[in-house]
């Protein structure tokens, strides 16, 4: 036992300092490892919703950028033709 005022030793890795009830070891011996299937499923669902929301805006932006490049190219061709026929 530690003398009064001395810091107590930390619990072994993966064990809780204060189990639910006095003497309860239901969670005390279970090490914390990785993610549960529910956590992974929730993260996948959130990523899917974000992708579904973001993808239409992204493709629309790509189309607008392509149109702007096409208009710029046609403007340059028109100017070159005007110089050639002048």
N, C-alpha and C positions, 0 to 999 in steps of 0.2 A: 504494500500500500504506500502511496506517496505521502510525504509529510504535508501538512496544511500549507497552502499557498504555492506549492510546487506545481509546475505544469504536468498534466497527465500525458501519458504516451498516446500517440494517435492510434486509432484502431487499425488492424491489418488492412491491406489494400482490398477494396471491393466490399468491405463490411461497413455497416452503418454504426455510427457512434451510439445512437439511442434507438434500439429496436422498439417496435410498437408497444409492447407490454413488457413488464418486468419479467425477465426470463424467456421471452419469446425469441426464437431463433428462426422464424419463418423466412425473414429476408436477410438475416445477419450473415449467413454463410453463402449466399448467392452472389457471385461476383458480377459486377456491371460490365456486360460485354455487348457491343454493337447496338444496332437498332432493331426494334420489333417490326414485324410485318405490317402492322397497322401504321406505324410511323412512315415507313417507306411508301405505302400505298397513298397516304395523305400527301406526301411530298410529290409523288407522281401526278396525283390529281391536280394539285395546285399548279405544277409546271404545265400540265395540259391545258388548263384554263387560261393561263398567261399566254401560251403559244396561240391558242384559238383567238384570243383578243388581239394579239400583236400582229399576227400574220397578214390579215387583210390590209392593215395600214401599211405594212412593209411592202407588200406587192404593189399597192397603189403608188407608193413613193417611187418604186423602181420604174413603173410605167411612166410617171411624170418626168423622171430623169431621162428616160429613153426618148420621150417626145421632145424634150428640150434639146437634146443632142441632135435629133433629126431636124428640128427647125433651124438650129445653128448651121448644120451642114447644108441645108437647102438655101439658106441665106448666102453662104459663101459661094455656092454654085451659081446662084443668080447674079451675084456681084461679078464673078469671073466671066459669065456669059455677057453681061452688060459691057465689061471692058473689052471683050473680044469683038463684039459687034459694033463698038463705037468707032 
